[in-house]
Amino acid sequence: MKRVFSHPLIALALGIWLRLFFVLKFPATSGDTALYEELAANWLKHGAYAMNLNDAVTPVDVRMPGYPAFLVFIYALTHLAAEDARFWVMLGQAAVDLFGCVVIAFFTVSLIRLVNDSIEAKPIFRAGFWLAALCPFTANYNAVLLTESVTTCISAISLLLLVRLGGNCADLIFPRERLKASWDKSPEFWAALFGISVGAITYFRPESPLLFFAAWLAFGWSFWRHRNVQRGLKLALVSGIFFVLSLSPWFIRNAITLHEVQFLAPKNTTLPSEVSPLGFMAWEKTWLYRLSDCYAVTWKLDEENINLTDVPARAFDSEKEKQRVAELLSRYNQDQNLTPAEDAAFGEIARQRTARYPLRTYLWIPFQRALAIWFTPRIELLPFSGNVFPLKQNWEDDRPDQTVTAGFFLLNILYLSLCFLGARKLWKWSPRSRPALLAIAAYLVLRTAFLTTVEAPEPRYVLVCYPAILALAATPVVPRHYRSPIGSG
């Protein structure tokens, strides 16, 4: 049995089987799938990043171009498009995801070698690769045409470069603890690569610059503490220049084609003819934190009727307020179109609710959103309810469903617990690990805080953090005799 788990090819084979299982057994679609396919088809056919609006191919910026470019690559390889190419896109995503698992394994090695450069790499690599290859939370997103699989892979690369850069920063901050041949490239080299990698991931997820800011907040604080601010500013400048340069093609395209100053996709991704329902979204932010509420309310807006019975009781502070919402929804349901007046009325309700209970809007709902996106079974794409509680009632209603849901929920808790233990061990082993660990922690906190403010806080939005979760989670399972600390002064 020990020999079985010692061979990464067995982990690779099981990882391939797991991804094919999801692709063949549970292929899924999303509301964004058709949008990405349309953008890719027009890009390939007309050479324009555009949508078909009013029977005309119209340039847009509603999504970053990374994932449509990935689809164009698959379409060009297979000579297929749209629904005919979906299976091949999923296989492509599985291949990218498996490559990401290899990167996560190297990421794990780099984390531990921050504190002990003489440690043997193979058992650390195996631990990281096994944990990543068999993670169902990333594997099941290979079976849907969304950005997660590719983004998670690029995120793993960015985090690996962040750790490499963190090692160089540690060499500058703790020169007496520098380990032999620790990092064979200059800090500027890793800073430039890190900036480019964050630019690359931003082409898929527009909030990805949070990783850049988190890294330099942490590294900057470390340099400031050890009175080496000038060197830290130089590295941050190098990283920032390459980050901006990597995004310049998108900026130039938007400036020339759309006549706008736009490095990212707009915050509210609407078409030119659409108006963002800011009042309605403000109302939702006073009560919505569950993914099920997004299905019942958010994603029905301007598409389907929204039933008052689907709105949870916590959305109303009084019977009068409930009646007001009922009136607005009744008017909306007549043509499934939210008018500016109706949107403004929802905005007024949101202001009144916030004035009554400001902590609810600014603290408790964001906190509940954070819990919901992190502590979840992560089976949104699978044919199971995902409802863990109440345990007894769910067990009596549907035992197979509750078994799978609770099992995935506990597995997610296990990953997060191992991640915490791994970060704690690395922090204690040596100060050399702390700049990188602080950067990772800052990224997790900043990204979580940002996600509590979005219209629909989906659990999939934290999957790009899972390379860090898995790499840190692998640290406690590395054989004990490979984990002796050095230089912990």
N, C-alpha and C positions, 0 to 999 in steps of 0.2 A: 504493500500500500504506500509506503514511504517513497518507493521508486516511482510509482504512478504520479504522485503529487510533485515529484522533483523535476519532471520533464515538461517544459513549456509547450511542446508540440501537442501534448494531450490537452492542455488548457486551450490551445488554439483550436483543436478539433471540436472541443465542447463549445467554445465560443461561436464557431461557425454553425454548429447544430442549433444553438440557442437562437441565433439571429434568423436562421432559415425557418425555425419553428414559428417565430412571430410573423415573418413575412408571408409564409404559406398558410398559417392557421388563422392569423388575426390581422389581415391587411385592413388599413383604416383610411379614412379621408377626413379632411378638415375644411372649414370654411375658407381658409387661406389657400388651399391646394389649387383651386381653379384660378385664383388670382396669379399665383406664381407661374402656373402653366401658361396663362395668357401672356404674361410678360415675357416668358422665355420664347414662346412661339413667335411673337412679333419681333423679338430681338433676332432670332434666327432667320426669319422670313423676310423682314423688312429692314433689318439692320438698325432698328430703333427700339430703345427701352420705352415701350409704350403700351397703352391699352386701347381697346376698341370702344370709343365713346361717340355716340350719335353717328354710327356708321363711318367713323373716321379713326385712323390710327393716330392717337394723341399721346405725345410724350408726357410722362408723369414721374413723380418721385415718391409715390405712396409707400414703397418698400425699398430697402437697400438692395443693391443689385447682386449681391454675392450668391444667394441661393438660385435666382433665375439663371445666373451664369453657370452654376453647377448643372442645372437642368439642360441648358444649351449644350454643354459638353456631352451629357448622356445622349441627348437627341442626335448630335452629330455622329456619335459612335455607333448608335443603333439604327439610324435612319428612321426612327419612329418619333412620335410626339404625343403629348397629352395622355389620354387614358391608355393608349397602346404602349406607351413607354414606361408606365408606372412600375411594373414589375422590375424592369431593368434599373430604374432609379432606386428602388428599394435595395436591390443587390449592390448597387454602387454605394449607397449609404452604409450598408453592412460592411463593405470593404474598408471604407473610410473609418468607420467606427472601430474595426479591429486594428487598423493602424494606430488609432488613438489609444487603444489599450496598450500597444507597445510603447507609445510615448509616455503613458502613465507609469509604466514599469520603470522607464529611465528616470522619470520624475521622482519616483520613490527612491531610487538609488541616489539621485542628486540630493534629496532632502537629508538622507542619513549621512552621506559623505560630507555634508556641511560640518559635522562634528567629528567625523573619523574618516580621513581620506584613505586609510590603509585597510578599511573593511572590505571583505570579499563581496563583489557585486552580485554574483549569481543567485544566492538565496534571497537577496533583497529584490532583485529583478523578478524572480519567480513569484514571490509573494504579491508584488504589485500587479503582475500580469494575470495571475489567477483571479485575484479579486476583481480586476477590471473586466476581464473576458467573460466572467460569469455574472456580471451585474445585470439583472433584468430591467432595471429602471432606465438605463441607457439603451440596452438592446432592443426593447420593444418600440422605441421611436424610429428604428430602421424601417418599420412597417407602415409609415405614414409620410406623405410628402410635406414635411415641415423642415425648418432650419436646424432642428436640434442635433441630429447626428453629425453633420458637418461642423456645426458651431462648437460642439463639445470636443471634437478632435482638435480644432484650431485653438480652443481654450487650453487644452492640455499642452500644446506646443508653447503657448504664451506663458503658462505657469511654469513650465520647465525652464524657459528663458529667464523668467523672473527669479527663479531659484539660483540659476547660474549668475545672474546679476547680483543677487543677494550675497552669494559667496564672495564675489569681488568686493562688494561693499564691506563685508566683514573683514576681508584682508586689509582694506584701507583703514578700517576703524580699529581692528585688533592686530596691528602688524606683528606683535611678538608671538601671536598665536597662529601665524600663517603656516599652513601645512605644506609639505613639499609638493611641488607641481600641482597645487590644488586646482587652480583655474588657469589653463594654458593660454588664454586670450586676455587682452586688455579689458578693463571695465567699460571703455568706450565702445568696444566691439559688441559686448553683450547688451549695452544700453541701446545701441542702434538696432540690433536684432529684436529686442523687446518692443521698441517703438513700432517697427514694421509689423510685428505679429499682432499687436493690439489694433493697428490699422486694418490688418487682414480680417480679424474677427468682427470689426466694426462694419465691414461690408455685409455681414450677415445679421448682426444685432446692433441697432444704433445706440444702445445704452452701454456698449462695451468699453468706451473710454473710462468708465468707472474703474476698470482694472488699472489703467494708467495712473489715474489720480490717487487711487489707494496705494499703489506701489510707491509713488514718490512722496506721499504723506508719511508713510512708514520709514522709507529710506532717509528722507529729509530729517525726520525727527531723530533718527539714529546718528546721522552726521552732525546735527546740531548739538546733541548731547555730548558728543566726543570732539567738539570744536573743530570740525573739518567741513564747515558749511560750503566753502568755496569749491571744493572738489565735488560735493554733492550737487551743487547748482550746475556745474559743468556737465555732469552725467545726465541730469534731468534735461538740460538744454539739448544735448545730443539726442536723447531719446525722443524728446518732443519734436525736434526737427524731422526726424525720420518718420514719426507718427503722422505728422501733417503732410509730408511728402507722399506717404502711401495713400492718403485720402484725396490728394490733389486731383486725380483724374475724375472722380465723382464731383468734386467741387467745380472743376472747369466745365464739365458737362452741364451741370445745373445752371452755371452762369451763362453759358452760351445758348443752351436750348430753352431753358425756362426763365432766363433773365432774373435769377434769384441768387442770393448769397446763402448757400445751404451745403454744409459739410456732411450733415446727417439726413435721415428721413425726418419729416415734420413730426412734432410730438403727437398731434392728432392726425392720423393717417387717413385723410379724406381726399376725395377726388376734387378737381377744380370746381365742379358744380355743386358740391356738397358743403354743408355747414356743420361744424362740430356741435353736438348737443351738450354744451358745457353745463347748462343748468341741470339736465337729467343726470349727467355724470357726477355733479356735485351732490345731488340727492342720494345717488347710490353710495357715495363715499361715507354717508352717515349711517349706513347699516350693512352693506354688502361685504362679506369676507369669504364666503364659501364658493367653490367652483359650481356647485349645483345651482346657486342663485344666478350665475352667469348664463347657464343654459335656460333658466326659467324667465329671465328678464333681459339682461344685457344684450345677448346675441339675438334676441327677437326684435330689437328695435329697428324700425323701418323695414322689417321683413315679415313679421307675423303679429297676430294679436298677442297682447300681454294681459294675462288674466290676473285680476286682483287676488284670487285664491292662491296664486303662485308666489305672491309677494309675502315674505315672512312677517310675522307679527311685530318683530323688532323694528320694522320700517315705519311704524306709526307710534306716536307718543300719545295720541288721543283718538277718540272716535271721530271727532271733527276733522282731524288731519286725515284719517282713513277715508272719510267721505270725499274730501278734496282730491285725494289721489285717485279714488274711484272715478270721479267726474273727469279728471284729466285722461285717465286710461280709456274711459268710454269714448271720449272724443277722438283720441288717437286711433282706437280700434276701428273707427268708421272707414279709414282708408290706409291704415298702417303707415301714417306719415306724421312725424312729430313737427308741428309748426313752431316757428319762433316764439309765438305767444305761449304755447304749451310748455316749451323748453324754459322760458323765463319763469313760468309759474312753478315748475319743479325747482328751479334755482332759488326762488323765494322760500319754498318749503325747506330747502337745504339750509338756507341762512337762518331760518327760525329754529330749526332743530339744533344747529351748531350753537346759536346764541343760548339756548336752554341748557345744553350739555356740551360745552366745548371740549372737555376731556374725552368724550365719546368719539368725536370726529377726529381729533388730533392725536389721541393716544390709544384708546381701547380698541377701536376698529382697526387701526394699523397694526396693533399688537396681535389681534386675532387673525389678521391677514398673514402676518409673518408665521404664526403657528400653523396656519392652514397650508401654506406653500412648502413648509419644511417637514412637518410631521403628518405625513399622508401616506396611504398605501401605494401611491403612484401607479394606479392601474386605470387611468382615464381612458386609455385606448382599448382596454379589455372588456369583455361582456360581463362585468361584475359591478355590483353597486358601489363599492368603495366606501360604504358606510360601516365604520368600525363599532360605533356606539349607537344605541344601547346593546351591549354584548348579549345579554340573555334573550332579549326580544328578537334580535337578528339571528341568533342561533336557532331559535324555535321556528322562525319564518323560513329560513333557507340555509341549511347547514353547509352545503358545498360552497355557496357564495361567501358565507361568513368565514369559512376555513381559509379560503384563498385570500380574502380581504385582510383578515387578521394576520395571516402569515406574511403577506407583503408589508403590512404596517410594521410588524415586529422586525422584519429584515431591514427596513429603512431605519428604525431606531438603532439596530445593531451597527449599521454603517456609521451613523452619526456618533454613537458612543465610542466606537473604535477610533474615529477621527479625533475626538476630544482627547482620548487617552494618548494617542500618538503625538498630537501637538504638545500635550503636557510633558511627555517624556523628552521630546526634542528640546523644548524650552529649558528643561532642567539640565540636560546633558552639557550644553555649552552656550555661551553668549553668541558664538558665531552663527547659530541657527536663528537668532531672534529677529534680525532685520527681515529675513524672508518670511518668518512666521507672522510677524506683525503686518507685513504687506498682505499676506493671504487673509488674515483675520479682518483687516480693514476692508478688503474687497468683499468678503462675505457680508460684513455689516452694511457697507454702502449699498451693495446690490439689493440686499433684503429691504433696506429702508426705501430705496427707489421703487421696488416692486409693490410696496404697500400703497403707493400713490397712483398706480396705473388703473385704468378703467376696469380691466378684468384680470385680477391677480391669479394667473394660472400656475400650478405647481411645476409645469414643464420649464418655466422661466429660470429655475434655479439649477437645471440640469447642467448648464455650463460651469457650475461650481463643483460638479461631481468629480472631475479629475483631481482636484485638491482634496475632496472628501475621501476618495478611494486611496490616493497616495498616502495620506496621513493615517487612514484606517489600516493600511498594510504594515505600518511601523510596529505596532504591538505584536503582530503575528510573525515577525521575523524571528528565527531561532535565537534563543537568549544569548548563546555564546558569540553571536555576531553583533551584539549590541552594547559592548562595553564602552563607556564614555571615555573621552580624553579631553584634556585641556579645558576643564570646566571652570577654571578660575574666573 
